[in-house]
Amino acid sequence: MRKILVIAYYWPPAGGPGVQRWLKFVKYLPEFGVEPIVYVPENPSYPIVDEKLVAEVPDSIKILKQPIKEPYGWASLLSKKKTKTISSGIIKEKNPSFIEKVLLWIRGNFFIPDARKLWVKPSISYLAKVIADEGIQTIVTTGPPHSLHLIGLGLKKKYNIQWIADFRDPWTSIGYHKKLRLTESSRLKHEALEKSVLVKADKIIVTSKITKTEFGAITPKPIKVITNGFDDELKPVELDSKFTISHIGSLLTGRNPLGLWQALRELISENETFKNALRVQLAGVVGEEVLQSIKDHGLTDYVKQLGYLSHDKVLETQQKSQLLLLLEIDSDETKGIIPGKLFEYFNAKRPILAIGPKGWEAGAMVAQHKAGNMCLHTDVATLKNVLLDAFHHYQKGTLVCHSEGVERYHRKALTESLAKFI
């Protein structure tokens, strides 16, 4: 059996979507003749923790850990709350405080490519012996954080090994990158590091076709699209009695669906039955501007904040919801972002309302698999029509999802594709 070394930051008990990808890959890789050894930090600063995920780590997998030094502990001396918020990816767009500006400037310009850079050199030193002792021929680095790719870069320079760089998200083209208040020299350094990784890795994995096209313009190396997926066998549940519209995951300020709020406000004022049945559920961290928009549109009484849910509770919530909400920032830079939750939405088999930019790859997938509807943020009229049509089906008990071809996104099928690429 071929051994590979997987270098990751997010690992149980980390919560959120970042941990799911490689947790599931390592579960199935041995079935395809690949034995994974996983290297993760010993004392990470995870913004979200889900202890229940620890039980999903296969007993047969060897896990290696080394200490990591992260700056968030020092930054919290300025503001613990704002430091945790920024580390979670919530970047305030309107009227950021002086402390927020300082923290973002330090994060963007002193910690390149990210706040885990101090783990790079110690990891390269530690893993040298692991590669020799275990007879490792292939290493995989998965980011973000993209500093982990620098570990791969360092090991590739020293050893005759195959290095595969897995990009769960883009690097310099992702939406929040421009919000880091980068100096020109810092921006150029990010781009140079990104190019170095893309050119020197032997193979590259991405999660969307658009990212593959972007990276293909930088490097001639083989690039494989392996999306995220779903794995869970779901238990039967009863649908919510209310007309529930549920969003799972962090609702960042840039994703604030102003058109949706306006459509809901108008429907509430026009349709008393709709008003009495509506409930919007937000599971995860919600930006302050989003909450303010909800209040401004008179929707506070209809919105329920569920907070962070454990993964098993997420699965249940998705299945019980009448409509599942998929959101992305309305910009050209986010067309290739495919939220990991999309695939669990597919598995839940509830209709999806996708709201994002024109040409959004995830929205096209919703339409392709007949799993729901895709709308633009500003198309309030279409949003109202979609919502009203879903509501009428809800009233008749016929609001169902007859999706097609989503089996290809099962984690086992995706892992088989990964094993062949390795």
C-alpha positions as CSV (number, residue, x, y, z in Angstrom):
1,M,0.0,0.0,0.0
2,R,1.3,3.4,-1.0
3,K,1.9,5.8,1.9
4,I,1.2,9.5,1.6
5,L,1.7,12.3,4.1
6,V,-1.2,14.8,4.4
7,I,-0.3,18.1,5.9
8,A,-3.4,19.9,7.2
9,Y,-4.3,22.7,9.7
10,Y,-8.0,22.0,10.2
11,W,-8.6,18.6,11.9
12,P,-11.0,17.4,14.6
13,P,-11.9,18.9,17.0
14,A,-12.0,21.8,14.5
15,G,-15.5,22.5,13.4
16,G,-16.7,24.1,10.1
17,P,-16.4,23.0,6.5
18,G,-12.6,23.2,6.3
19,V,-12.1,20.0,8.3
20,Q,-14.5,17.8,6.4
21,R,-12.6,17.4,3.1
22,W,-9.6,15.5,4.3
23,L,-11.3,13.9,7.3
24,K,-13.4,12.0,4.7
25,F,-10.6,11.5,2.2
26,V,-8.4,9.7,4.8
27,K,-11.4,7.6,5.7
28,Y,-11.7,6.1,2.2
29,L,-8.2,6.2,0.8
30,P,-7.1,2.8,2.2
31,E,-9.9,1.2,0.1
32,F,-8.0,2.4,-2.9
33,G,-4.5,1.3,-1.9
34,V,-3.3,4.5,-0.3
35,E,-2.3,4.7,3.4
36,P,-2.5,8.3,4.7
37,I,-0.4,9.6,7.6
38,V,-1.8,13.0,8.8
39,Y,0.3,15.8,10.2
40,V,-1.6,18.6,12.1
41,P,-0.8,21.2,14.8
42,E,-0.8,20.1,18.4
43,N,-2.3,23.3,19.9
44,P,-4.1,25.2,17.2
45,S,-6.4,28.2,17.6
46,Y,-9.6,27.0,16.0
47,P,-12.3,29.6,15.8
48,I,-15.0,26.8,15.8
49,V,-14.8,23.6,17.7
50,D,-16.9,20.5,17.2
51,E,-15.8,17.7,19.6
52,K,-18.2,15.2,18.1
53,L,-16.0,15.1,14.9
54,V,-13.2,13.5,16.9
55,A,-15.1,10.2,16.9
56,E,-15.1,10.3,13.0
57,V,-11.2,10.0,12.8
58,P,-10.5,6.4,11.8
59,D,-8.6,4.5,14.5
60,S,-6.2,3.0,11.9
61,I,-4.9,6.4,10.8
62,K,-1.5,7.6,12.2
63,I,-1.8,11.2,13.4
64,L,1.4,13.2,13.9
65,K,1.3,16.5,15.8
66,Q,3.7,19.3,16.5
67,P,3.3,22.6,18.5
68,I,2.3,25.7,16.5
69,K,2.9,29.4,17.5
70,E,0.0,31.6,16.4
71,P,-0.3,35.4,16.8
72,Y,-4.0,35.4,17.8
73,G,-3.1,35.1,21.4
74,W,-1.0,38.2,21.3
75,A,-3.5,40.1,19.2
76,S,-6.3,39.3,21.6
77,L,-4.5,41.6,24.1
78,L,-5.9,44.5,21.9
79,S,-9.3,43.0,21.5
80,K,-10.2,39.3,22.2
81,K,-13.6,39.6,20.5
82,K,-12.4,41.3,17.3
83,T,-9.4,39.0,17.1
84,K,-11.7,35.9,17.2
85,T,-14.0,37.5,14.7
86,I,-11.2,38.2,12.2
87,S,-9.8,34.7,12.6
88,S,-13.2,33.4,11.8
89,G,-13.2,35.3,8.5
90,I,-15.8,37.9,9.5
91,I,-14.3,41.2,8.2
92,K,-16.4,44.3,8.9
93,E,-16.9,46.3,5.7
94,K,-18.7,49.4,7.0
95,N,-17.1,51.7,9.5
96,P,-14.4,49.3,10.9
97,S,-12.9,50.5,14.2
98,F,-9.3,51.6,14.6
99,I,-8.4,48.3,16.3
100,E,-10.0,46.3,13.5
101,K,-8.0,48.3,10.9
102,V,-4.8,47.7,12.9
103,L,-5.4,44.0,13.3
104,L,-6.2,43.6,9.6
105,W,-3.1,45.6,8.5
106,I,-0.9,43.5,10.8
107,R,-2.5,40.2,9.6
108,G,-2.1,41.2,5.9
109,N,1.4,42.6,6.0
110,F,3.3,41.0,8.8
111,F,2.0,37.4,8.4
112,I,2.4,36.5,4.8
113,P,0.8,34.4,3.6
114,D,-1.2,34.0,6.8
115,A,-1.0,33.8,10.6
116,R,0.2,30.2,10.6
117,K,3.5,31.0,8.9
118,L,5.5,30.4,12.1
119,W,4.7,26.7,11.7
120,V,6.5,26.3,8.4
121,K,10.2,26.0,9.3
122,P,9.6,23.8,12.4
123,S,7.4,21.5,10.3
124,I,9.9,21.1,7.5
125,S,12.6,20.1,10.1
126,Y,10.3,17.7,11.9
127,L,8.9,16.0,8.8
128,A,12.3,15.3,7.3
129,K,12.7,12.4,9.7
130,V,9.1,11.3,9.1
131,I,9.6,11.1,5.3
132,A,12.7,9.0,5.8
133,D,11.3,6.7,8.5
134,E,8.0,6.1,6.8
135,G,9.3,5.8,3.2
136,I,7.0,8.6,2.1
137,Q,6.9,9.2,-1.7
138,T,4.0,11.6,-1.8
139,I,3.0,14.6,0.3
140,V,-0.2,16.6,0.1
141,T,-0.6,20.1,1.5
142,T,-4.1,21.5,1.9
143,G,-5.0,25.1,2.3
144,P,-6.1,27.6,3.3
145,P,-4.2,28.4,5.4
146,H,-1.8,28.6,2.4
147,S,1.2,28.7,4.6
148,L,0.9,24.9,4.7
149,H,1.8,24.9,1.0
150,L,5.1,26.6,2.0
151,I,5.8,23.4,4.0
152,G,5.3,21.4,0.9
153,L,7.6,23.8,-1.0
154,G,10.3,23.4,1.5
155,L,10.1,19.6,1.6
156,K,10.0,19.5,-2.2
157,K,13.3,21.4,-2.4
158,K,15.0,18.9,-0.1
159,Y,13.6,15.5,-1.2
160,N,12.8,13.6,-4.3
161,I,9.1,13.3,-3.6
162,Q,5.8,14.0,-5.3
163,W,4.1,17.0,-3.9
164,I,0.4,17.7,-4.5
165,A,-1.0,21.1,-3.4
166,D,-4.8,21.0,-2.6
167,F,-6.5,24.4,-2.8
168,R,-9.9,24.3,-1.0
169,D,-10.1,28.0,-1.8
170,P,-8.1,30.3,-4.2
171,W,-5.3,32.3,-2.8
172,T,-4.9,35.9,-4.1
173,S,-8.1,35.9,-6.1
174,I,-10.4,35.1,-3.1
175,G,-12.7,38.0,-2.1
176,Y,-11.4,38.7,1.4
177,H,-7.8,39.1,0.1
178,K,-8.4,42.7,-0.9
179,K,-9.8,43.5,2.5
180,L,-6.4,42.8,4.3
181,R,-5.2,46.3,3.7
182,L,-2.1,45.1,1.9
183,T,0.8,47.3,0.9
184,E,2.0,47.0,-2.7
185,S,5.0,45.0,-1.6
186,S,2.9,42.7,0.5
187,R,0.5,42.1,-2.4
188,L,3.4,41.3,-4.7
189,K,4.9,38.9,-2.2
190,H,1.6,37.0,-1.9
191,E,1.5,36.7,-5.7
192,A,5.1,35.5,-5.9
193,L,4.5,32.8,-3.2
194,E,1.3,31.7,-4.9
195,K,3.1,31.4,-8.3
196,S,6.1,29.5,-6.7
197,V,3.7,26.9,-5.1
198,L,1.7,26.5,-8.4
199,V,4.9,26.1,-10.5
200,K,6.9,23.9,-8.2
201,A,4.2,21.5,-7.0
202,D,4.0,18.3,-9.1
203,K,0.2,18.3,-9.2
204,I,-2.6,20.6,-8.1
205,I,-6.1,20.0,-6.9
206,V,-8.8,22.6,-6.9
207,T,-12.5,22.6,-6.0
208,S,-13.9,24.4,-9.1
209,K,-13.5,24.6,-12.8
210,I,-13.1,28.4,-12.6
211,T,-10.2,28.1,-10.2
212,K,-8.6,25.5,-12.5
213,T,-8.8,28.0,-15.4
214,E,-7.2,30.8,-13.2
215,F,-4.4,28.5,-12.1
216,G,-3.9,27.1,-15.6
217,A,-2.9,30.6,-16.7
218,I,0.0,30.5,-14.1
219,T,1.3,27.0,-14.3
220,P,1.7,24.2,-16.8
221,K,1.4,21.5,-14.1
222,P,-1.5,19.0,-14.0
223,I,-4.6,20.5,-12.3
224,K,-7.5,18.3,-11.2
225,V,-10.9,19.4,-10.1
226,I,-12.1,17.4,-7.1
227,T,-15.0,19.1,-5.5
228,N,-16.1,18.8,-1.9
229,G,-18.9,16.3,-1.2
230,F,-21.2,14.5,1.2
231,D,-20.8,11.3,3.1
232,D,-23.5,10.9,5.6
233,E,-26.4,8.4,5.6
234,L,-29.3,10.4,6.7
235,K,-32.0,9.4,9.1
236,P,-35.7,10.1,8.3
237,V,-37.0,13.3,9.8
238,E,-40.2,15.3,9.8
239,L,-40.2,18.5,7.9
240,D,-40.7,21.8,9.8
241,S,-44.3,22.9,10.1
242,K,-43.2,26.4,9.4
243,F,-42.0,27.7,6.0
244,T,-38.4,27.5,7.0
245,I,-35.6,29.0,4.9
246,S,-32.3,27.9,6.4
247,H,-28.8,29.1,5.8
248,I,-26.0,26.9,7.2
249,G,-22.5,28.4,7.9
250,S,-21.0,31.7,8.5
251,L,-22.9,34.5,6.9
252,L,-20.2,37.0,6.1
253,T,-21.0,40.7,5.5
254,G,-20.2,40.5,1.8
255,R,-22.8,37.7,1.3
256,N,-25.6,39.9,2.9
257,P,-28.6,39.1,0.6
258,L,-30.2,42.5,0.5
259,G,-32.4,41.5,-2.4
260,L,-33.8,38.5,-0.4
261,W,-34.5,40.7,2.6
262,Q,-36.4,43.1,0.4
263,A,-38.4,40.3,-1.3
264,L,-39.3,38.8,2.1
265,R,-40.4,42.2,3.4
266,E,-42.7,42.7,0.4
267,L,-44.2,39.3,0.6
268,I,-44.9,39.7,4.3
269,S,-46.7,43.0,3.6
270,E,-48.6,41.5,0.7
271,N,-49.5,38.0,2.0
272,E,-50.8,37.5,5.5
273,T,-50.6,33.7,5.2
274,F,-46.9,33.9,4.1
275,K,-46.3,36.2,7.0
276,N,-47.7,33.8,9.5
277,A,-45.8,30.8,8.2
278,L,-42.3,32.3,7.5
279,R,-39.2,31.5,9.6
280,V,-35.6,32.2,8.5
281,Q,-32.9,30.2,10.3
282,L,-29.3,31.3,10.4
283,A,-26.8,28.6,11.7
284,G,-23.3,29.9,12.3
285,V,-21.6,33.3,12.8
286,V,-23.6,36.2,11.4
287,G,-22.0,39.6,10.6
288,E,-23.2,42.7,12.4
289,E,-24.2,44.4,9.1
290,V,-26.3,41.4,8.2
291,L,-28.2,41.6,11.4
292,Q,-28.7,45.3,10.9
293,S,-30.1,44.7,7.4
294,I,-32.5,42.2,8.8
295,K,-33.7,44.8,11.4
296,D,-33.9,47.5,8.8
297,H,-36.2,45.4,6.7
298,G,-38.5,44.6,9.6
299,L,-37.6,40.9,9.6
300,T,-36.1,40.5,13.1
301,D,-39.2,38.7,14.4
302,Y,-39.0,36.1,11.6
303,V,-35.3,35.3,11.9
304,K,-34.0,32.8,14.3
305,Q,-30.2,32.6,15.1
306,L,-29.3,29.1,15.8
307,G,-25.6,29.8,16.5
308,Y,-23.0,27.2,15.7
309,L,-24.4,23.7,15.3
310,S,-22.6,20.4,15.6
311,H,-22.3,18.5,12.3
312,D,-24.9,16.0,13.2
313,K,-27.3,18.8,14.1
314,V,-26.5,20.6,10.8
315,L,-27.5,17.5,8.9
316,E,-30.8,17.3,10.8
317,T,-31.6,21.0,10.3
318,Q,-30.9,20.7,6.5
319,Q,-33.3,17.8,6.2
320,K,-36.1,19.4,8.1
321,S,-36.0,22.8,6.3
322,Q,-38.4,23.6,3.7
323,L,-35.9,25.6,1.6
324,L,-32.1,25.7,1.9
325,L,-30.3,29.0,1.2
326,L,-27.0,29.1,-0.6
327,L,-25.3,32.5,-0.7
328,E,-22.1,34.0,-2.3
329,I,-20.7,37.5,-2.6
330,D,-21.9,39.3,-5.7
331,S,-18.6,39.8,-7.5
332,D,-16.6,38.4,-10.4
333,E,-14.0,37.1,-8.0
334,T,-16.4,34.7,-6.4
335,K,-17.7,33.0,-9.5
336,G,-15.5,30.0,-8.8
337,I,-16.3,29.6,-5.1
338,I,-18.4,26.5,-4.5
339,P,-19.4,26.4,-0.8
340,G,-18.9,23.0,0.8
341,K,-22.4,23.1,2.2
342,L,-23.8,22.8,-1.4
343,F,-23.0,19.1,-1.4
344,E,-24.7,18.4,1.9
345,Y,-27.6,20.4,0.6
346,F,-27.7,18.0,-2.3
347,N,-27.7,15.1,0.1
348,A,-30.5,16.5,2.2
349,K,-32.7,16.6,-0.9
350,R,-34.5,19.8,0.0
351,P,-35.0,22.5,-2.6
352,I,-32.1,25.0,-2.8
353,L,-32.4,28.8,-3.3
354,A,-29.0,29.9,-4.6
355,I,-28.2,33.7,-4.6
356,G,-24.9,34.8,-6.1
357,P,-23.1,36.5,-8.9
358,K,-23.9,36.1,-12.6
359,G,-21.9,33.1,-13.9
360,W,-21.6,31.5,-10.5
361,E,-20.4,27.9,-10.8
362,A,-22.3,26.7,-7.8
363,G,-25.5,28.3,-9.0
364,A,-25.0,26.5,-12.4
365,M,-24.6,23.2,-10.5
366,V,-27.9,23.7,-8.7
367,A,-29.6,24.2,-12.0
368,Q,-27.7,21.4,-13.7
369,H,-28.8,18.8,-11.1
370,K,-32.3,20.2,-10.9
371,A,-31.9,20.8,-7.2
372,G,-33.5,24.3,-7.0
373,N,-33.2,27.8,-8.4
374,M,-30.4,30.3,-8.9
375,C,-31.1,34.0,-8.6
376,L,-29.0,37.2,-8.7
377,H,-28.8,39.4,-5.6
378,T,-30.5,42.3,-7.2
379,D,-33.3,40.5,-9.0
380,V,-36.0,41.0,-6.4
381,A,-38.8,40.2,-8.7
382,T,-37.5,36.8,-9.5
383,L,-36.7,36.1,-5.9
384,K,-40.3,36.9,-5.0
385,N,-41.6,34.6,-7.7
386,V,-39.3,31.7,-6.6
387,L,-40.3,32.2,-2.9
388,L,-44.0,32.4,-3.7
389,D,-43.9,29.3,-5.9
390,A,-42.1,27.4,-3.1
391,F,-44.6,28.7,-0.6
392,H,-47.5,27.5,-2.6
393,H,-46.0,24.0,-2.9
394,Y,-45.3,24.1,0.8
395,Q,-49.0,24.8,1.5
396,K,-50.0,21.8,-0.7
397,G,-47.4,19.6,0.8
398,T,-45.6,19.2,-2.5
399,L,-42.4,21.2,-1.9
400,V,-39.9,18.5,-2.8
401,C,-36.5,18.2,-4.6
402,H,-36.1,15.7,-7.5
403,S,-32.4,16.3,-8.0
404,E,-30.4,14.2,-10.5
405,G,-26.9,12.9,-10.7
406,V,-25.7,14.1,-7.3
407,E,-24.3,10.7,-6.4
408,R,-21.0,11.7,-8.1
409,Y,-20.3,13.9,-5.1
410,H,-20.3,11.1,-2.5
411,R,-17.0,11.2,-0.7
412,K,-16.1,7.7,-1.6
413,A,-16.4,8.4,-5.4
414,L,-14.4,11.6,-5.0
415,T,-11.7,9.7,-3.0
416,E,-11.4,7.2,-5.8
417,S,-10.7,10.1,-8.2
418,L,-8.1,11.4,-5.8
419,A,-6.4,8.1,-5.4
420,K,-6.1,7.8,-9.2
421,F,-4.6,11.3,-9.4
422,I,-2.1,10.5,-6.7
